[in-house]
Amino acid sequence: EVQLMESGGGLVQSGGSLRLSCAASGFTFSNYAVSWIRQTPGKVTEWVSIINSGGDYAVYADSVKGRFTISRDNAKNTLWLQMNDLKPEDTAVYHCGKLIFDYIPSLGVYGSNWLSVYDRWGPGTQVTVSS
């Protein structure tokens, strides 16, 4: 059974840092691109970052570019998200997700159906940034 389990969330002041982890099991982790997505308090779901199967290429949403870094260790079946210079608007539940591809797709092609590139995501970890 495919499982993804996030950890590392918490309450942090604006400008602070957090490192999220995602432990994956039940599939060949190194064969798939993986990602962080978040759901805001207003229930808007946003993609944050995607990394390809080999871990050598990643993309970021404009809202987090330069502040967040995604990484993975295929030997440990683990995905991370280093979040620096956190802002109140980063407050959300953060989920790790498994894509159906080994590469990073162009989400713009999918439009409002972009979540269809994912076939699994974890229950999430809450990140709250106070001002």
Kinemage of the C-alpha trace (Angstrom):
@kinemage 1
@onewidth
@group {chain A} dominant
@subgroup {mainchain}
@vectorlist {calphas} color= white
{ca glu a 1} P 0.000 0.000 0.000
{ca val a 2} L 1.338 3.400 -0.971
{ca gln a 3} L 1.841 5.590 2.089
{ca leu a 4} L 3.164 9.111 2.524
{ca met a 5} L 3.573 10.597 5.985
{ca glu a 6} L 4.582 14.186 6.635
{ca ser a 7} L 6.210 15.608 9.759
{ca gly a 8} L 7.977 18.728 10.925
{ca gly a 9} L 5.208 21.297 10.913
{ca gly a 10} L 4.584 23.716 13.750
{ca leu a 11} L 4.156 27.305 14.835
{ca val a 12} L 6.879 29.744 13.854
{ca gln a 13} L 7.267 33.511 13.781
{ca ser a 14} L 7.488 35.439 10.553
{ca gly a 15} L 11.020 35.216 9.192
{ca gly a 16} L 11.626 31.860 10.825
{ca ser a 17} L 12.419 28.474 9.311
{ca leu a 18} L 11.006 24.965 9.333
{ca arg a 19} L 12.043 21.722 7.674
{ca leu a 20} L 9.309 19.334 6.616
{ca ser a 21} L 9.912 15.643 6.019
{ca cys a 22} L 7.902 13.038 4.141
{ca ala a 23} L 8.473 9.313 4.612
{ca ala a 24} L 7.348 7.228 1.653
{ca ser a 25} L 6.591 3.504 1.518
{ca gly a 26} L 4.751 0.939 -0.547
{ca phe a 27} L 6.190 1.923 -3.927
{ca thr a 28} L 9.535 2.353 -5.679
{ca phe a 29} L 10.223 5.895 -4.510
{ca ser a 30} L 13.067 6.478 -6.961
{ca asn a 31} L 10.767 5.896 -9.958
{ca tyr a 32} L 8.486 8.875 -9.367
{ca ala a 33} L 8.532 12.627 -9.163
{ca val a 34} L 7.260 13.871 -5.805
{ca ser a 35} L 5.979 17.176 -4.634
{ca trp a 36} L 4.784 19.436 -1.871
{ca ile a 37} L 1.343 20.973 -2.120
{ca arg a 38} L -0.471 23.025 0.495
{ca gln a 39} L -4.020 23.807 1.484
{ca thr a 40} L -4.557 27.268 2.893
{ca pro a 41} L -7.005 28.203 5.671
{ca gly a 42} L -9.320 29.378 2.897
{ca lys a 43} L -9.214 25.815 1.484
{ca val a 44} L -7.277 26.810 -1.606
{ca thr a 45} L -4.945 24.028 -2.760
{ca glu a 46} L -1.649 25.234 -4.223
{ca trp a 47} L 1.340 23.414 -5.584
{ca val a 48} L 4.538 24.476 -3.850
{ca ser a 49} L 7.379 22.511 -5.428
{ca ile a 50} L 8.062 19.412 -7.511
{ca ile a 51} L 11.255 17.377 -7.810
{ca asn a 52} L 11.950 14.781 -10.472
{ca ser a 53} L 12.648 11.123 -9.751
{ca gly a 54} L 16.418 11.507 -9.824
{ca gly a 55} L 16.390 14.535 -7.586
{ca asp a 56} L 18.425 16.663 -9.966
{ca tyr a 57} L 15.722 19.067 -11.122
{ca ala a 58} L 13.050 20.950 -9.238
{ca val a 59} L 10.542 23.702 -9.826
{ca tyr a 60} L 8.924 26.105 -7.402
{ca ala a 61} L 5.830 28.239 -7.262
{ca asp a 62} L 6.650 31.924 -7.624
{ca ser a 63} L 5.343 32.575 -4.116
{ca val a 64} L 8.076 30.415 -2.525
{ca lys a 65} L 10.938 30.704 -5.020
{ca gly a 66} L 14.173 31.699 -3.306
{ca arg a 67} L 12.825 30.826 0.147
{ca phe a 68} L 11.966 27.108 -0.056
{ca thr a 69} L 14.186 24.209 -1.152
{ca ile a 70} L 12.930 20.738 -2.020
{ca ser a 71} L 15.218 17.707 -1.819
{ca arg a 72} L 14.999 13.944 -1.690
{ca asp a 73} L 17.056 10.915 -0.708
{ca asn a 74} L 16.020 7.905 -2.775
{ca ala a 75} L 18.047 5.537 -0.591
{ca lys a 76} L 16.015 6.659 2.430
{ca asn a 77} L 12.656 7.031 0.632
{ca thr a 78} L 12.411 10.521 2.072
{ca leu a 79} L 11.403 13.927 0.736
{ca trp a 80} L 12.137 17.233 2.473
{ca leu a 81} L 11.097 20.852 2.202
{ca gln a 82} L 13.368 23.447 3.773
{ca met a 83} L 11.343 26.600 4.350
{ca asn a 84} L 13.163 29.816 5.179
{ca asp a 85} L 11.980 33.400 5.668
{ca leu a 86} L 8.478 32.174 6.368
{ca lys a 87} L 5.578 34.589 5.955
{ca pro a 88} L 2.061 34.545 7.425
{ca glu a 89} L 0.711 33.727 3.958
{ca asp a 90} L 2.657 30.445 4.084
{ca thr a 91} L 0.262 29.243 6.778
{ca ala a 92} L -1.305 26.034 5.458
{ca val a 93} L -1.486 22.289 5.774
{ca tyr a 94} L 1.433 20.922 3.763
{ca his a 95} L 1.071 17.597 1.978
{ca cys a 96} L 3.615 15.538 0.110
{ca gly a 97} L 2.319 14.006 -3.064
{ca lys a 98} L 3.375 11.283 -5.478
{ca leu a 99} L 3.073 12.094 -9.158
{ca ile a 100} L 2.157 9.572 -11.822
{ca phe a 101} L 5.295 10.577 -13.782
{ca asp a 102} L 9.034 10.337 -13.167
{ca tyr a 103} L 9.507 13.806 -14.672
{ca ile a 104} L 8.098 17.224 -13.824
{ca pro a 105} L 5.038 17.906 -15.980
{ca ser a 106} L 3.955 21.316 -17.140
{ca leu a 107} L 1.053 21.935 -14.773
{ca gly a 108} L -0.238 24.720 -16.980
{ca val a 109} L -1.238 22.116 -19.552
{ca tyr a 110} L -3.676 20.635 -17.042
{ca gly a 111} L -5.262 23.933 -16.029
{ca ser a 112} L -7.746 23.557 -13.177
{ca asn a 113} L -7.295 19.766 -13.357
{ca trp a 114} L -3.649 19.921 -12.265
{ca leu a 115} L -4.241 17.631 -9.270
{ca ser a 116} L -4.776 14.797 -11.741
{ca val a 117} L -0.983 14.396 -12.040
{ca tyr a 118} L -0.975 13.108 -8.472
{ca asp a 119} L -2.218 9.684 -7.426
{ca arg a 120} L -1.374 9.796 -3.726
{ca trp a 121} L -0.750 12.370 -1.014
{ca gly a 122} L -0.272 12.206 2.719
{ca pro a 123} L -2.541 13.505 5.498
{ca gly a 124} L -0.471 16.648 5.873
{ca thr a 125} L 1.331 18.643 8.552
{ca gln a 126} L 0.169 22.048 9.792
{ca val a 127} L 2.451 25.042 9.376
{ca thr a 128} L 1.374 28.238 11.104
{ca val a 129} L 3.362 31.453 10.705
{ca ser a 130} L 2.566 34.275 13.106
{ca ser a 131} L 3.177 37.915 12.230
